[in-house]
């Protein structure tokens, strides 16, 4: 019976990482794999496969140790898709807001926008870089979140004074035509400036389903 070729462990893992050798199951070594070897293999993988997705918190930590960072307000779709557990719909929302000039100021903005579990945000945190491009940071958002697809005209006026009367009226008309899907949809349909959308992050939400009609107030 033919005997397999012997390869030292690092050479075998190098060939597996570059796709030149099919991986084989192996019993875990006592105490786990050498972190330095894991980092070197991941570095090679990231170089040779620009769209390689990080699969775990450990890989995210290794990538951070290698110096890889995601510039949140300038990241491409390929950059976002490297993060473990991110969904295409979340990437689409982030890119649409970025195209509209909207920026995120920190982890809280990102968590509220994508409604991320704390554990998932913790996996991403070592890789995320929040750089603010332009003048001034947005004001801190209020804790309550107003449902823009169901709130009354009075609620909009009271809780979102940054929206002009004209924009509030247009919001009510637009949502009767079709409920808003998310912040990017709101920005596009109401033609809101980026600075105003940044103020709304964490302040508003979007339930689905047609809103009831706005009845005129009695005299």
N, C-alpha and C positions, 0 to 999 in steps of 0.2 A: 504494500500500500504506500502511495506517495506521501511524503511528509511535507507539511507546510513550511514556507520560508520563515526564518526567525527574523524579527525586527525588534530593535530596542523600543521600549514603550513610547518615548518621545517621538521617534521617527514614525511609528504607526499612527499616533494621534495627529501628527502633522499631515500625513497623507490622507487621513480621514477628514480632517478639517478642510483640506483643499479639494475634496471630492475625488481624489485619485485612488482611494481604497475604500471599499464598503465598510462601514462601522460594524463591529462585532460586539455582542454583549460581553461584559466582563464584570467579575465580582469587584465590588468597591474595595479600595485599599483601606487598611486601618487608618482611622483619623481623617479620611476624605482625601480628595485630590490636592496636589500642590497648588496653592493660589497663584503662584508666579507662572506656572505652566499654563493654568487656565487663562490668565491674562494674556500670555503670549499667543495662545491659540485663538482667543477672541480677537486680538489685534489683527492677526493674519486674516481671520474670517471677515472682519469689517473692511479691511483693505481690498480683499479680492471680491467681496460681495457687498457692494454699496447699499443694497436694499435688505441686508440681513436684519431680521427682527430679533431683538433681545427677548429671550424666552422666560426669564425669571428674574427675581430680585437679585440673585447672585450675579447673573450676567450684567444687570444694570450697574451693580457695584463695581464689577471689573471694568466696564466701559468708562465709568466715572474715574476710576483710578488711572486709566489710560489717558485721561484728559478730554474725553469726548463730552461735548455739551450740546444741548438743544437751545438755540436762541428763540424763546417762545414767540416773540413778536416779529420774527423774520423766518421762521422754520418753513421748510417745504413739506409737501405731502410725504415724501420718502423719509424725511427726518422724523415726522410724527409717527409714522408707521413702524419705526424701530422700537417704540416704547412697548413694553410687555402689557398685553391686555387691552390696548386701545382699539376702538371700533371705527370702521370706515365712516359712519355717520358723524362721529365726534370730530374726525379729521376734516370732514366736509364743512362742518359748522365753523371750526377754527379758521379754515382758509377763507371762507366767505367773509367772515368778520375782518380778517387781515386785509383782504382785498378792498374792504370798505374803509380801511384806515383805522380800525379799532385796535387798541392795545390792551394787554393785561398787565396789571401792576404787580402781581404777586401770586403766591400759591392759593390764597383765598379766592381770588378772582377765577382762577382756573377750576378750582373745586366746585364753586357755585355754578359756573357756566356749564360744566359737563356733568354735574351732580355725581362726582366721583366718591367712591368709598374711601375712607381715610387710609386703609391698608394699601389701596392701589396708588393713591397719591404719594404715600411714603416710598413706594418702589421707584417712582419717577423722580422724586425730589432731588437726589444727588446729580441728576443729569440736566436739570432745568436751569436756565439762565434767563432772568428777567431784566432786560435792558429797556429803558424808556427812551423812545426816539421823539424828540421835540421838546417843547416847553411845558413845564408844570405837570404834576401828577393829579389824577382825578380825586375828588373827595371820597372819603370812606362811605360805603353804601350803608343804608339803613337795614336793620335786621329783618323787618317784615317784607314779604314779597307780594306784590300786587298782581293779580291775574288780569292781564291786559285783554284777554278774550271774554271776560265776564264782568269786569268792574263797571260801575256806573259812571256817568259823566261827573257826578259830584265827587266820587272817589278819585277819579283821575285828576280833577282840579285840586283836591286837597292834598293828595299824596305825591303827585308829580308836578309841582309848580314849575319845574324847568321846561315842561312842554307848554308851548303857547296855546291860546284858545283855538287858533286855526289848526294847529297840529292835533289837538285833542279831537276836534270835530272830524278831521280827516281820518283819524284812527277809528272812530266810531263807525264812519261810513265804510272804511276798508274791511273791518272785521265782519260787517254784515255780508259783504260780498264773499269773503272767505276768511276763516280764523287764521291768525298769525301762527306760523310754525315755530319760530325761534327769533332771537335777536337779529340775526342776519336778514331774515325775511322782513322784520319790522323796519330795519334801517333802509332796505331797498325800496319798500313800498311807500314809506313816508318821506324818503330822501333826507334822512337825519344825518347831521354831521358826526364824524367819529367821536368828538369830545362828548357829545350828548349821549351816544350809545354807551360809552365807557362809564358814564354816571349811572346807567340803568343796570349794569351787571350786578347781579345779586339782589336787585330791588324788585324785579318783575319775574313773572312766570307765564307760561302759555298752556292752559288746559285746552283740550281739543273738543270740538263740538260747537255747533252754531250758538252764538249768544242771542239772548232774547232781545226784542225790540226796545229801543229807548223811548218811553212814553213821555209826552210833553208834560211839564209841570203845571199843576193847577194854579190859576191866578190867585 
